[in-house]
Amino acid sequence: MNRIEKHVEEVLKQTQSPENEREEIREELLSHLNEAKSNYISEGFSEEQAEEKVVAAFGNPRLIGRELQESMYPFQRGLLYLIGIVTILFGVIFYVNLIFVIREPAPVWLIIQLLSGSMVMLAAINISIVGRYFYLLNVLLMVNIIWNGINLMMMPSLTQLQAIFFSLYLLILIGLGFLFVFRNSYYSTKPTDNKHRKVLVKFSYIMNLLYGIIIIVLCLFFLWSLALFSGINIYAFITLIPILIWLIFYKYQMTFIARKPGLSLATGLLVSTLAIALSFVILRFSFGG
């Protein structure tokens, strides 16, 4: 591997492109830089001198790579940083409120909250590695969303003003999470020049996320209801099964939508309905038996 090839690899390390897309970028950059190298050689420079001049003219590989990341996946890294910071900040603010106002500290909750935010921050820092796995990145954000949804269940125990403030804070944070999942899912789809298809694919991703939002809201409501009337027990977490089913199915939807966006809407609705129905059946069997 010569100096130019090493320079290009350093650029590629800053992007979240999957391997097939990365190979296309690699070939394009190498073609451009090798052409510049040939021009320098034709002017009388040695091969080593030509490579040195090409690399110097191209610029800092890390800066170039980050610019390339932003041009291909705008605001992805910044949005992850924002979600991570806001998640951690909520943990600090809310925990201070638990200690000095409610006087019921919950160190385990704080650890989970800080861990959730830190994982998102680490994904932002290492987006060139983590970002290649679009589905896993989506799962990480969905876990963050679900956890913050569970946090919303704590709001009724606060004063009205506190409940309004913290609820709005969490709803904005959850909204940012869903925005990232939508954008990340769309970027996982091979781009097309067909405007009609672009609109259809975006609409399909929005609808599939809407299915997920409905499932998460219903499941967390069931969980909150059971916790309120019968306390937290092993059966209460059965209500989260539809979320798990939807998350697993969403992996296939990310690929399926790109090929058959219309049909994916019907299958997504069917799976979502069956997932919720399954939780009802399990719960009824568990408590009825």
N, C-alpha and C positions, 0 to 999 in steps of 0.2 A: 504494500500500500504506500503510494508516494505522498508527498506533502499535500497535494491538492485533494486527493481522496480522503486523507485524514481531516482536512479542513471541512469538507462537505459532510463527513460523518458527525463532526462537532455541531454543525448547523442542524442536522436532522435530529440530534439528541434533544433539541429544544421544542420539537413539535410533537403533537399527539397523534399524528397520522398513522393509520394501520399499515401493515407491511406492504401491501400491494400499492397503496398510494405513495408510501415512502420510497418505493423503488422507482416510481415514475419521476418523483422530484429529484432523486439521486441522479438518474440518467440525464435529466434536463440540466441540472447544475453542472455535472461533469462535462457535458457536451459544450456548455457555454464557457467554462473555465479552460478546458483543453483547447478550445478554439483560440482563446486569448493567449494561451501558452504558445501555440504554434506561431501566432503573430509576433510574439517577442523573440522566438527563436529565429524567425525569418529576418528579424532586424539585427541579428548577430549575437544575441545573448545565448549563453549556455543553457542547457536544460534546467540545471539547478537554479540559475539566476532567473530564468523565465518563470519557474514555479514560485520563487520568492516574490517576484513582482506581482504575479497574478493573485497570490494569497493576500499581499499587502493592499492591493487595489480593491479586492472584494470586501475587506473589512472584518471587524470582530465577529467570529462565527456565532457567539452566543447572542449578540445583539441582532444579527441577521436572522438567526433561528427564531428568536422571540417575535421579531417583526413578521416573519413568515407564519408563525403560530397565530398571531392576531389577524393577519389577512385571511387565513383559511378558516379559523374558528374564533371570530371576534368576540371579545369579552368573556370567553370561557374561563380562563384562568382568574380574571378579575372577579367574576361572579362567584367562583368557588371561594376565593379569599373573603369576599363580603359575607357569604353565608357562614363560613367558619368563624369569622370574627364576631358576627352578630350572635351566633349560637353561644360562644364563650362568654360574651358580654352579658347575655341574658342570664347565664348561670351565675355570674358574679353578682349582678344586681338583685336577682330574685333570692339568692342565698343570703345576702345582706338583709333583705326584707324578712326572711324566715328567722334570722337570728335576733334582730333588734326590734322588729315589730310584732311578728307572730310568736316569737320566742320558742320556735320548734325547729331547730337545726336538723338538716337531713344530709349528712356528709355523703352517703351512698348515692343519693340523687345528684349531688354536685359532681361527684366523680364521673357518673354516667354522662352528665351534661357536658362537662369539659372534654371528656373522651370523644363524644359525638362531634363537637366543634373541632377538636384537634385532628380527627381523622379527615375531615373535609379540608382543613388547612394543609395537611400532609399531601392530600391528593392534588391540591393547587400547586404546591411546591414541586411535586414530582409528576406533573401532568404529562410530560413527555413519555413517561412509562405507564402510569395508571390510565391516562386518557386514551390509550390505544384500545382498551377493553371497555367499549361504550356501555355494555350491559352492566358490568360490575360497577362502573362509576354511577350508573343510574340506581343500582341497588343501594349503594352507599348513601346517596341522596334521599332515597325513599325511606331508608331506616331513620335518617335524620328527621324527615318529615313526620313519620309515624311517632317518633319519640316526642317531637314537639306537639303533635296532636294529643298525645297522652298528657303532656303538661297542661294542655287546655282544660283537662278534667279537674285540675287542682284549683281553677279560678273561682268556683262558687264558694270556697272557704275564705276568700279574701273580702275586704271591704269593697263597696261598689266602685269607688274611684280606682283602687288598685286593680280590681278585676278588669275594668275597662282598659286601663293602661297596658297591663301585661297581656291581655287577650289580643289587643290590636298589634302589639309587638310580635306575638307568636304568629298571628295570621299573616303579617307581612313576611316574616321569616319562612313560613310554610309556602307562601306564594312565590317567593324567590326560589325555593327548592323545586317547585313544580315547573317554574320557568326554565330552570337549568335542565331538568329532565326532558322537557319538550325539545329544547334546543339541541341537547346532546343526542337525543334519539333521531332528530332530523339530520344532524351532521353524520350520523352513522349510515344514512341512506346515500347511495351513489347519486351524485348530482345529475340533473337532467336539464336540457334546454327547453323542454316542453312546458310552457307556462301553465297550461290547464292541468297537467299531471302534477306540477309542483304544488298548486293550490289543493288538489285532491289529496296528495300525500300529507301536507300540513294539516288539512282538515281531519284526516284519519288519525293522525297522531294526537290532535287535540281531543277528539272523541274518545280515543282509547285511554287517554289520561283522565278524561271526565269519568269514564267507567271506574277507573282506579280511585278517583276522589270520592265518588259515591260509596264505593265499597269501604274505603278507609273510614269515612264519616259514620256509616252505619255500624261498622264493626266496633269502633271506639265508643259509639253511643251504647251499644249492647254491653260492652265491657264496663262502662261507667254505670249503667243501670244495675248490672249484676253486683258490682262492687258496692253500690249504694244500698241495695236491699239484702244482699246475702254475704257481703264481704268478699275479699279477694281469695279465690281458691283455684285449684287446678282446672276446674270446669270453666271458670270465667275466661281463661285464655284460649278456650276452644273458639271463641268469637273471632279470634285473629286468624283462623285458618283460611277464610276467603282471601285475606290480604296476601298470604303466602302463595295461594293458588294463582292469584292474579299476577304476582311478581314473577313466578315461574313462567307463566304463559306469556308475559310481556316480552321475555327474551325472544320467543318465536315471532311475536307480533312485530318486533323491530325489523326482522328480515321479511316477514310476510307482507307488511304494509308497502314496502318498496316495490313488490311484485304485483300484488293484488289489493290496492288500498280499499276498494269498495267491499270486497268480500271479507276483508279483515274486520270491518266494522260489525258485520253480522256475527262473525265468530267471536269477536271480543265481547259483544253483548251477551251472546249465549253462554260463554264461559263465566262471565261475571254473574249472570243470573243463577247458574248452577252452583257457583261457589257460595253465594249467599244462601241458597236453598239448602245446601249441604250443612252449613253451620246451624240452621234452624233444626234440621233433622237430628244432628248430633246433640245439640243442646236439649231438645225435647226428650231424646232417648236417655241422656245422662240424668236429667232431673226427674223425668217421669218414671225411669226404671229404678 
